[in-house]
Amino acid sequence: MSKRKNHSPEFKAKVALEALKGERTVAELASQFGVHPTMIHSWKRALLEGASGVFERGGKKTPEIDEEQVKELHAKIGELAVANDLYEEMFVNRRTVTCRCDVSQRFHVSAPGGSIAV
């Protein structure tokens, strides 16, 4: 069983433009580019259907932004930043102090992934 090939959009456009020229048959193009004739037909059809979009005013369509989701993501970023600062304070800054201590003076810190001995 052969593996599927993923062709770049540039390659597809090149093959579809060659097919639109009509200088060679689809079978000749298929053997030249190493693709199935059905793919050439579908790429040619897609090029013809999407060609009008090149000349539309306003350029590309702007993506829709969900303001509610943006607010939720900003809140989550804030929570994670505070938690990161807290964990850094607990583990990085205190490690220098606790490493000099006796083994019997170690303590356990409860973290989201489980408890950690420091």
C-alpha positions as CSV (number, residue, x, y, z in Angstrom):
1,M,0.0,0.0,0.0
2,S,1.5,3.4,-1.0
3,K,1.7,6.4,1.3
4,R,-0.4,9.5,0.3
5,K,1.6,12.5,-0.9
6,N,0.9,16.0,0.4
7,H,1.4,18.5,-2.4
8,S,2.1,22.1,-1.7
9,P,-0.4,24.8,-2.8
10,E,2.3,26.2,-5.2
11,F,2.6,22.8,-6.8
12,K,-1.1,22.4,-7.2
13,A,-1.4,25.9,-8.7
14,K,1.4,25.1,-11.2
15,V,-0.2,21.9,-12.3
16,A,-3.7,23.5,-12.6
17,L,-2.4,26.4,-14.6
18,E,-0.7,23.9,-17.0
19,A,-4.0,22.1,-17.4
20,L,-5.8,25.4,-18.1
21,K,-3.3,26.3,-20.8
22,G,-4.5,23.2,-22.7
23,E,-1.2,22.7,-24.5
24,R,-0.9,19.1,-23.3
25,T,-3.5,16.5,-22.3
26,V,-4.3,15.7,-18.7
27,A,-2.7,12.3,-19.1
28,E,0.5,13.8,-20.3
29,L,0.5,16.3,-17.4
30,A,-0.2,13.4,-15.0
31,S,2.8,11.5,-16.1
32,Q,5.0,14.6,-16.2
33,F,4.1,15.7,-12.6
34,G,3.5,12.2,-11.2
35,V,-0.1,12.7,-10.0
36,H,-3.4,11.1,-10.9
37,P,-5.4,12.7,-13.6
38,T,-8.4,13.0,-11.3
39,M,-6.3,15.2,-9.0
40,I,-5.4,17.5,-11.9
41,H,-9.1,17.8,-12.8
42,S,-10.1,18.7,-9.2
43,W,-7.2,21.2,-8.8
44,K,-8.2,22.8,-12.1
45,R,-11.8,23.1,-10.9
46,A,-10.7,24.5,-7.6
47,L,-8.6,27.1,-9.4
48,L,-11.5,28.2,-11.6
49,E,-13.9,28.4,-8.7
50,G,-11.5,30.4,-6.4
51,A,-10.0,32.7,-9.1
52,S,-12.7,35.4,-8.5
53,G,-11.5,35.7,-4.9
54,V,-8.2,37.1,-6.1
55,F,-9.9,40.2,-7.4
56,E,-12.2,40.9,-4.5
57,R,-11.8,44.3,-2.8
58,G,-10.7,44.5,0.7
59,G,-8.2,41.7,0.5
60,K,-8.4,38.7,2.8
61,K,-11.3,38.2,5.1
62,T,-10.5,39.3,8.6
63,P,-10.9,36.6,11.2
64,E,-13.8,36.9,13.6
65,I,-12.7,37.5,17.2
66,D,-14.8,36.3,20.1
67,E,-14.4,39.0,22.8
68,E,-15.7,36.7,25.6
69,Q,-13.1,34.0,24.8
70,V,-10.4,36.6,24.7
71,K,-11.4,37.8,28.2
72,E,-11.4,34.2,29.5
73,L,-7.9,33.6,28.0
74,H,-6.5,36.8,29.5
75,A,-7.9,35.8,32.9
76,K,-6.3,32.4,32.5
77,I,-2.9,33.9,31.6
78,G,-3.1,36.1,34.7
79,E,-3.9,33.1,36.9
80,L,-1.0,31.1,35.4
81,A,1.4,34.0,35.8
82,V,0.6,34.3,39.5
83,A,0.8,30.6,40.0
84,N,4.2,30.5,38.2
85,D,5.5,33.3,40.4
86,L,4.3,31.5,43.5
87,Y,5.9,28.2,42.6
88,E,9.1,30.0,41.6
89,E,9.2,31.7,45.0
90,M,8.5,28.4,46.8
91,F,10.9,26.1,44.9
92,V,13.7,28.2,43.5
93,N,14.3,30.8,46.2
94,R,13.8,28.4,49.2
95,R,15.8,25.6,47.7
96,T,19.1,27.4,48.5
97,V,18.0,27.7,52.1
98,T,16.6,24.2,52.6
99,C,19.5,22.5,50.8
100,R,21.8,23.6,53.6
101,C,19.5,22.1,56.2
102,D,19.6,18.7,57.8
103,V,17.6,15.9,56.1
104,S,15.2,15.8,59.0
105,Q,14.2,19.4,58.4
106,R,12.8,18.8,55.0
107,F,9.1,19.6,54.4
108,H,6.6,18.6,51.8
109,V,4.9,21.1,49.5
110,S,1.6,20.3,48.0
111,A,1.5,21.0,44.2
112,P,-1.1,20.4,41.4
113,G,0.9,17.3,40.2
114,G,1.2,15.8,43.7
115,S,3.3,16.6,46.7
116,I,7.0,17.4,46.4
117,A,9.7,17.0,49.0
118,V,11.8,20.1,49.4
